[in-house]
Amino acid sequence: MTEPKSKAKKKVKESERTVKLKHMFNTYLDEKNKFSGLSEDEKKALAVKRIVDEEAEVFEVVDGARPMHVISKPVELKWKELPAAQTEAAMKVLEVLTRNQLLEYSCHRNEDIALLMEYFKEPNKQPTPKIVLLLDTAITNGLAQLERQSDTITDVIDENMRALLNDSDKAKRDLLEVMLHNPQYVPTAWGSSYCVKRLKDKQDGANEEDDKTNEDPNNDKKSCERLKSLEEFESQWTDACRRTIEERKRKAKKKDKDTDKTVEQKSDETKKGRKKDKDTDRTVEQKSDETKKGRKKDKDTDKTVEQKSDEGQRRKNKVVVDIVDRSMEFGKTEETKTKTRDKMSTIDKSSERTQKRTLRKKASPSAISQEASKANNSTRTQRSEATRRNKMNWLKSRMSERKKSNEKSQSKGLASARKTETASR
């Protein structure tokens, strides 16, 4: 029995994007070395010559030429793999750079770091001259920092690493190639997590396809069908049209997503604005309620002050009225007393007359003497009554004077009370 083979991770096929980036990076370095020893005018002349040559290749057409559809095999760009020693040295250098974070922020501008992160994050992003230039500057700055900080770095730099770093252009090419094949060496600020996840998904998909092909008994038939389909190749024109259409579809999808996001953001902003308006309305209502409550409190305090003042004035008026009423009652009582006294005096006089008449009828000496004594007594009583009457008259005059003075004071008090009431109102 044969033992089953262990499933090894299949090597993922290089994408066109990575091959294109390598090609652009190498051409950039070659042109940079060409232009390094030239002046500004010579550089401009070479650039113009290159543009003219490219345009001549495109627009030089033989007279009477006609377009022709040609079926040609699709050309795939391939890249020569590095030898094992160079890859090991480049991997060691990248490990040192990533461990000491020398490539993280070697591009000093945040905009440049954002461009590199966007390129490594999105799988459909094509390389541009700007990205090539940023990669060149980042790697050169990282290697320069490694040379400067060689004394402070704890990592060991062996002979293979030093031999690689002696040739800067070769080191840049090797480091970029190893970085693209092994995304764990891409700096975290450039989006290494996205690259690692993408590579893992590709490897899992390739392993699943291998398992299906190994399990499928009709494997030979499918391979024959693939060969037949590969025999019918499309022309370069149709391939270019197909690519442009796909790019337009992708752009349209992106625009739709962006519009949806903007619509959602606007709706969220409107909701937040409505909430803020509601909160402001509530605060305004609360403030208005507080102002109303404050006004009510002020009115209540004013009312209480007015009530207290009115009560004090009423008490004063009551005191004045009570004084006047008491004085009036005192005068009335005195008048009733004088009237009763007058009535009693008249009764006494009538009784005296009746007694005299009885005495005259009797006409006896004892009676006469008794009558004389009674007359003397009566005269005495009359005198005493006269004096008493005089006193009563004097008291009446005094009471009338007091009554008049009380009436005057009462009128003055009422007038002052009315004035205070009108002033308070």
C-alpha positions as CSV (number, residue, x, y, z in Angstrom):
1,M,0.0,0.0,0.0
2,T,1.3,3.4,-1.0
3,E,1.1,6.1,1.7
4,P,-0.9,9.2,0.7
5,K,1.3,12.2,-0.1
6,S,1.2,15.1,2.2
7,K,-0.6,18.1,0.8
8,A,2.0,20.8,0.1
9,K,0.9,24.3,-0.6
10,K,0.9,24.9,-4.3
11,K,2.8,27.9,-5.6
12,V,0.5,30.6,-6.6
13,K,0.8,31.9,-10.2
14,E,2.2,35.4,-10.4
15,S,-0.4,38.0,-11.3
16,E,0.1,40.4,-14.2
17,R,0.1,43.3,-11.7
18,T,3.2,42.1,-9.9
19,V,5.0,41.3,-13.2
20,K,4.1,44.8,-14.5
21,L,5.4,46.4,-11.3
22,K,8.7,44.6,-11.5
23,H,9.1,45.5,-15.1
24,M,8.3,49.2,-14.5
25,F,10.6,49.2,-11.5
26,N,13.6,47.8,-13.4
27,T,13.0,50.1,-16.4
28,Y,12.9,53.1,-13.9
29,L,16.2,52.0,-12.3
30,D,17.8,51.6,-15.8
31,E,16.6,55.0,-17.0
32,K,17.7,56.6,-13.7
33,N,21.2,55.2,-14.2
34,K,21.2,56.5,-17.8
35,F,20.1,60.0,-16.8
36,S,22.4,60.1,-13.7
37,G,25.5,61.5,-15.5
38,L,23.6,63.9,-17.9
39,S,22.7,67.5,-17.6
40,E,19.2,68.9,-17.7
41,D,19.2,69.7,-21.4
42,E,20.5,66.3,-22.3
43,K,17.8,64.7,-20.2
44,K,15.1,66.7,-21.9
45,A,16.5,65.8,-25.4
46,L,16.5,62.1,-24.6
47,A,13.0,62.2,-23.3
48,V,11.7,64.0,-26.4
49,K,13.5,61.5,-28.6
50,R,12.0,58.6,-26.8
51,I,8.5,60.0,-27.1
52,V,9.0,60.7,-30.8
53,D,10.2,57.1,-31.4
54,E,7.2,55.6,-29.6
55,E,4.8,57.8,-31.6
56,A,6.5,56.8,-34.9
57,E,6.1,53.2,-34.1
58,V,2.4,53.7,-33.5
59,F,1.6,56.0,-36.4
60,E,3.9,54.9,-39.2
61,V,1.5,53.0,-41.6
62,V,2.2,51.9,-45.1
63,D,0.1,53.5,-47.8
64,G,-2.9,51.4,-48.8
65,A,-2.7,49.2,-45.7
66,R,-5.9,47.6,-44.5
67,P,-6.8,46.3,-41.0
68,M,-6.7,42.6,-40.6
69,H,-8.0,40.4,-37.8
70,V,-5.3,38.0,-36.7
71,I,-5.7,35.1,-34.3
72,S,-2.7,35.0,-32.0
73,K,-1.8,33.2,-28.9
74,P,-2.0,35.3,-25.7
75,V,1.5,36.3,-24.5
76,E,2.2,35.9,-20.8
77,L,5.0,37.8,-19.1
78,K,7.3,35.6,-17.1
79,W,10.0,36.5,-14.6
80,K,13.1,34.6,-13.9
81,E,13.3,33.4,-10.4
82,L,16.2,34.4,-8.2
83,P,18.7,31.9,-6.9
84,A,18.3,30.5,-3.4
85,A,21.3,32.3,-2.0
86,Q,20.1,35.7,-3.2
87,T,16.5,35.1,-1.9
88,E,17.8,34.0,1.5
89,A,20.0,37.2,1.8
90,A,17.1,39.4,0.7
91,M,14.7,37.7,3.1
92,K,17.2,38.3,6.0
93,V,17.6,42.0,5.1
94,L,13.8,42.4,4.9
95,E,13.5,40.7,8.3
96,V,15.9,43.2,9.8
97,L,14.1,46.1,8.2
98,T,10.7,45.0,9.3
99,R,11.8,44.1,12.9
100,N,13.4,47.6,13.3
101,Q,10.5,49.3,11.4
102,L,12.9,51.0,9.0
103,L,10.5,50.8,6.0
104,E,7.3,51.7,7.9
105,Y,7.6,55.5,7.6
106,S,10.5,55.9,5.2
107,C,8.1,57.9,3.0
108,H,7.9,61.0,5.1
109,R,4.5,62.2,3.7
110,N,1.2,60.7,4.9
111,E,-0.2,61.0,1.4
112,D,2.6,58.8,0.0
113,I,1.9,56.2,2.6
114,A,-1.8,56.3,1.8
115,L,-1.0,55.7,-1.9
116,L,1.1,52.7,-1.1
117,M,-1.5,51.3,1.2
118,E,-4.2,51.7,-1.4
119,Y,-2.1,49.9,-4.0
120,F,-1.3,46.9,-1.7
121,K,-4.9,46.8,-0.3
122,E,-6.8,46.7,-3.6
123,P,-6.0,43.8,-5.9
124,N,-7.2,45.5,-9.1
125,K,-5.1,48.6,-8.6
126,Q,-2.5,48.9,-11.4
127,P,1.0,50.2,-10.8
128,T,1.8,53.8,-11.8
129,P,5.1,55.7,-12.1
130,K,4.2,57.5,-8.9
131,I,4.0,54.2,-7.0
132,V,7.3,53.0,-8.6
133,L,9.0,56.2,-7.5
134,L,7.6,55.9,-3.9
135,L,8.9,52.3,-3.7
136,D,12.3,53.4,-4.9
137,T,12.6,56.2,-2.3
138,A,11.3,54.0,0.5
139,I,13.8,51.2,-0.1
140,T,16.7,53.6,-0.6
141,N,15.8,55.5,2.7
142,G,15.4,52.2,4.5
143,L,18.8,50.9,3.4
144,A,20.5,54.2,4.2
145,Q,19.0,54.0,7.8
146,L,20.2,50.4,8.1
147,E,23.8,51.6,7.2
148,R,23.6,54.5,9.7
149,Q,22.2,52.4,12.5
150,S,24.3,49.3,12.0
151,D,26.1,49.9,15.3
152,T,22.9,50.3,17.3
153,I,21.0,47.4,15.7
154,T,21.2,44.1,17.6
155,D,20.7,41.9,14.5
156,V,23.7,40.3,12.9
157,I,24.5,41.2,9.3
158,D,26.4,38.3,7.6
159,E,28.6,38.3,4.5
160,N,25.8,37.4,2.1
161,M,23.8,40.3,3.3
162,R,26.7,42.7,3.0
163,A,27.4,41.4,-0.6
164,L,23.8,42.0,-1.5
165,L,23.9,45.6,0.0
166,N,27.1,46.5,-1.9
167,D,25.2,46.8,-5.2
168,S,22.2,49.1,-4.4
169,D,20.3,48.7,-7.6
170,K,20.5,44.9,-7.5
171,A,19.5,45.0,-3.8
172,K,16.5,47.1,-4.6
173,R,15.3,44.7,-7.3
174,D,15.8,41.6,-5.1
175,L,14.1,43.1,-2.1
176,L,11.1,44.2,-4.1
177,E,10.8,40.7,-5.7
178,V,11.0,38.9,-2.4
179,M,8.5,41.4,-0.8
180,L,6.0,40.8,-3.6
181,H,6.3,37.0,-3.3
182,N,6.3,37.1,0.5
183,P,3.7,39.7,1.7
184,Q,4.6,39.2,5.3
185,Y,7.6,41.4,4.7
186,V,5.4,44.3,3.5
187,P,5.3,47.0,6.2
188,T,2.1,47.1,8.2
189,A,1.6,50.8,7.3
190,W,1.4,49.8,3.7
191,G,-1.3,47.1,4.2
192,S,0.6,43.9,4.7
193,S,-2.5,42.2,6.4
194,Y,-4.5,42.5,3.2
195,C,-1.7,41.0,1.1
196,V,-1.3,38.1,3.4
197,K,-5.0,37.4,3.5
198,R,-5.2,37.5,-0.3
199,L,-2.3,35.1,-0.7
200,K,-3.8,32.7,1.8
201,D,-7.1,32.7,-0.1
202,K,-5.4,32.1,-3.4
203,Q,-3.4,29.2,-2.0
204,D,-6.6,27.7,-0.5
205,G,-8.4,28.0,-3.8
206,A,-5.5,26.4,-5.7
207,N,-5.4,23.5,-3.3
208,E,-9.2,23.0,-3.6
209,E,-8.9,22.9,-7.4
210,D,-6.1,20.3,-7.2
211,D,-8.2,18.2,-5.0
212,K,-11.2,18.3,-7.4
213,T,-9.0,17.5,-10.4
214,N,-7.4,14.6,-8.6
215,E,-10.8,13.2,-7.5
216,D,-12.5,13.7,-10.9
217,P,-12.3,10.5,-13.1
218,N,-13.1,12.6,-16.3
219,N,-9.9,14.5,-15.9
220,D,-8.5,13.6,-19.3
221,K,-11.7,14.8,-21.0
222,K,-11.6,18.2,-19.3
223,S,-8.0,18.7,-20.2
224,C,-8.8,17.9,-23.9
225,E,-11.7,20.4,-23.7
226,R,-9.4,23.0,-22.3
227,L,-6.9,22.5,-25.1
228,K,-9.7,22.8,-27.7
229,S,-10.8,26.1,-26.1
230,L,-7.2,27.4,-26.0
231,E,-6.9,26.7,-29.7
232,E,-9.4,29.4,-30.5
233,F,-7.6,32.5,-29.4
234,E,-9.0,36.0,-29.4
235,S,-7.3,38.9,-31.2
236,Q,-5.5,41.7,-29.4
237,W,-8.2,44.1,-30.4
238,T,-11.1,42.1,-28.8
239,D,-9.0,41.5,-25.7
240,A,-8.3,45.2,-25.3
241,C,-12.0,45.9,-25.8
242,R,-13.0,43.3,-23.3
243,R,-10.6,44.8,-20.8
244,T,-11.8,48.3,-21.3
245,I,-15.4,47.1,-20.8
246,E,-14.5,45.3,-17.6
247,E,-12.7,48.4,-16.3
248,R,-15.8,50.5,-17.1
249,K,-18.0,48.1,-15.3
250,R,-15.8,48.1,-12.3
251,K,-15.7,51.9,-12.3
252,A,-19.5,52.0,-12.6
253,K,-19.9,49.6,-9.7
254,K,-17.5,51.7,-7.6
255,K,-19.5,54.8,-8.4
256,D,-22.7,53.1,-7.5
257,K,-21.2,52.0,-4.2
258,D,-19.8,55.5,-3.6
259,T,-23.2,57.1,-4.4
260,D,-24.9,54.6,-2.0
261,K,-22.4,55.5,0.7
262,T,-22.9,59.2,0.1
263,V,-26.7,58.8,0.2
264,E,-26.5,56.8,3.5
265,Q,-24.1,59.4,4.9
266,K,-26.5,62.2,3.9
267,S,-29.5,60.4,5.4
268,D,-27.5,59.9,8.6
269,E,-26.5,63.6,8.6
270,T,-30.2,64.6,8.1
271,K,-31.2,62.4,10.9
272,K,-28.5,63.8,13.2
273,G,-29.6,67.3,12.1
274,R,-33.2,66.5,13.0
275,K,-32.2,65.2,16.3
276,K,-30.1,68.3,17.0
277,D,-33.1,70.5,15.9
278,K,-35.3,68.6,18.3
279,D,-32.8,68.9,21.1
280,T,-32.5,72.7,20.4
281,D,-36.3,73.0,20.4
282,R,-36.5,71.1,23.7
283,T,-33.9,73.4,25.2
284,V,-35.7,76.5,23.9
285,E,-39.0,75.2,25.4
286,Q,-37.3,74.4,28.7
287,K,-35.8,77.9,28.8
288,S,-39.2,79.5,27.9
289,D,-40.9,77.4,30.7
290,E,-38.2,78.5,33.1
291,T,-38.7,82.1,32.1
292,K,-42.5,81.7,32.5
293,K,-41.9,80.1,36.0
294,G,-39.6,83.0,36.9
295,R,-42.2,85.5,35.8
296,K,-44.9,83.7,37.8
297,K,-42.6,83.7,40.8
298,D,-42.0,87.4,40.4
299,K,-45.7,88.1,40.1
300,D,-46.5,86.0,43.2
301,T,-43.8,87.9,45.1
302,D,-45.3,91.2,43.9
303,K,-48.8,90.0,44.9
304,T,-47.6,88.9,48.3
305,V,-45.9,92.3,48.8
306,E,-49.0,94.1,47.7
307,Q,-51.2,91.9,49.9
308,K,-48.9,92.5,52.9
309,S,-49.0,96.3,52.3
310,D,-52.8,96.1,51.9
311,E,-53.2,94.1,55.0
312,G,-51.1,96.6,57.0
313,Q,-53.1,99.5,55.6
314,R,-56.4,97.7,56.4
315,R,-55.2,97.1,60.0
316,K,-54.3,100.7,60.4
317,N,-57.8,101.7,59.0
318,K,-59.5,99.2,61.3
319,V,-57.6,100.7,64.3
320,V,-58.7,104.2,63.3
321,V,-62.3,103.0,62.8
322,D,-62.3,101.2,66.1
323,I,-61.1,104.3,67.9
324,V,-63.9,106.4,66.2
325,D,-66.5,103.8,67.0
326,R,-65.5,103.7,70.6
327,S,-65.6,107.4,70.9
328,M,-69.1,107.4,69.4
329,E,-70.2,104.8,71.8
330,F,-68.8,106.7,74.8
331,G,-70.7,109.8,73.7
332,K,-74.0,107.8,73.2
333,T,-73.7,106.3,76.7
334,E,-73.2,109.7,78.3
335,E,-76.3,111.1,76.5
336,T,-78.4,108.2,77.7
337,K,-77.2,108.8,81.3
338,T,-78.1,112.4,81.1
339,K,-81.6,111.6,79.8
340,T,-82.2,109.1,82.6
341,R,-81.1,111.7,85.1
342,D,-83.5,114.3,83.7
343,K,-86.4,111.8,83.9
344,M,-85.5,111.0,87.5
345,S,-85.4,114.7,88.4
346,T,-88.9,115.2,86.9
347,I,-90.2,112.2,88.8
348,D,-88.7,113.6,92.0
349,K,-90.4,117.0,91.4
350,S,-93.8,115.5,90.9
351,S,-93.4,113.4,94.0
352,E,-92.5,116.5,96.0
353,R,-95.6,118.3,94.8
354,T,-97.9,115.5,95.8
355,Q,-96.3,115.4,99.2
356,K,-96.9,119.2,99.7
357,R,-100.5,118.8,98.7
358,T,-101.0,116.1,101.3
359,L,-99.4,118.1,103.9
360,R,-101.6,121.2,103.2
361,K,-104.6,119.0,103.5
362,K,-103.6,117.7,106.9
363,A,-102.6,121.2,108.3
364,S,-101.3,120.0,111.6
365,P,-98.3,121.6,113.4
366,S,-96.3,118.4,113.5
367,A,-97.0,117.9,109.9
368,I,-96.0,121.5,109.3
369,S,-92.8,120.9,111.1
370,Q,-92.2,117.7,109.3
371,E,-93.0,119.5,106.1
372,A,-90.6,122.3,106.9
373,S,-87.9,119.8,107.6
374,K,-88.7,118.0,104.4
375,A,-88.7,121.3,102.6
376,N,-85.2,122.0,104.0
377,N,-84.1,118.6,103.0
378,S,-85.7,119.1,99.6
379,T,-83.9,122.4,99.1
380,R,-80.7,120.8,100.1
381,T,-81.4,118.0,97.6
382,Q,-82.3,120.5,95.0
383,R,-79.1,122.4,95.5
384,S,-77.1,119.2,95.3
385,E,-79.0,118.3,92.2
386,A,-78.3,121.7,90.7
387,T,-74.7,121.3,91.4
388,R,-74.9,117.8,89.9
389,R,-76.6,119.1,86.8
390,N,-74.0,121.8,86.4
391,K,-71.4,119.2,86.5
392,M,-73.3,117.1,84.0
393,N,-73.6,120.0,81.6
394,W,-69.9,120.7,82.0
395,L,-69.2,117.0,81.2
396,K,-71.6,117.1,78.2
397,S,-69.8,120.2,76.8
398,R,-66.4,118.4,77.3
399,M,-67.8,115.2,75.6
400,S,-69.1,117.2,72.7
401,E,-65.7,118.9,72.2
402,R,-64.0,115.5,72.4
403,K,-66.5,114.1,69.9
404,K,-65.8,116.9,67.5
405,S,-62.1,116.4,67.8
406,N,-62.5,112.6,67.3
407,E,-64.6,113.3,64.2
408,K,-61.9,115.5,62.8
409,S,-59.2,113.0,63.5
410,Q,-61.4,110.2,62.0
411,S,-61.9,112.2,58.8
412,K,-58.2,112.9,58.6
413,G,-57.4,109.2,59.1
414,L,-59.9,108.2,56.4
415,A,-58.5,110.7,54.0
416,S,-54.9,109.4,54.6
417,A,-56.1,105.8,54.2
418,R,-57.7,106.6,50.9
419,K,-54.6,108.4,49.7
420,T,-52.5,105.4,50.6
421,E,-54.9,103.0,48.8
422,T,-54.9,105.1,45.6
423,A,-51.0,105.3,45.8
424,S,-50.7,101.5,46.2
425,R,-53.1,100.9,43.3
